[in-house]
Amino acid sequence: MYPVLFRFGSFEVTTFGVMVALGALVGLWVFRR
């Protein structure tokens, strides 16, 4: 369901986490304009 893109030791970055982070960044960017 959420494939792991890459990991740093015990920290895993999943596609779901990337989408949440991108959504938050885009939301902040739009809000600041």
C-alpha positions in Angstrom: 0.0 0.0 0.0 2.7 2.5 1.0 5.9 1.3 -0.7 9.1 2.6 0.9 11.0 5.0 -1.5 14.2 5.0 0.6 15.4 4.8 4.2 18.0 6.3 6.4 18.8 3.6 9.0 15.5 3.1 10.9 13.8 6.1 9.2 11.7 5.1 6.2 10.3 7.5 3.6 7.1 6.2 2.0 5.2 7.6 -1.0 2.4 8.5 1.4 4.8 10.6 3.6 6.1 12.3 0.5 2.6 13.2 -0.7 1.7 14.6 2.7 4.9 16.7 2.8 4.3 18.0 -0.7 0.7 18.9 0.1 1.8 20.8 3.2 4.6 22.7 1.3 2.2 23.6 -1.5 -0.4 24.7 1.0 2.0 27.0 2.8 3.3 28.4 -0.5 -0.2 29.2 -1.7 -1.2 30.6 1.7 1.9 33.0 1.7 1.2 34.4 -1.8 
